């Protein structure tokens, strides 16, 4: 019984791992116009949209 359950868990984990590989964490430094200090904005973005996110103001 336990072997069947662990086999199904491995299949679910493989699917989740494959799906998670298409997402990327983007950290962007943003400068405040008022103080000049930098803050960091984090976002989870699809790997096809990374450049669009970085270039967006």
TAMOVEN-V467204 format. One record per backbone hydrogen bond with DSSP energy under -1.0 kcal/mol. NH is the residue of the N-H (numbers start at 1). CO is the residue of the C=O. If there is no record, write none. Layout:
nh/co
NH/CO
NH/CO
//
This chain:
nh/co
5/1
6/2
7/3
8/4
9/5
10/6
11/7
12/8
13/9
14/10
15/11
16/12
17/13
18/14
19/15
20/16
22/19
23/20
24/45
26/43
28/41
30/39
32/37
36/32
39/30
41/28
43/26
45/24
47/22
49/46
53/49
54/50
55/51
56/52
//
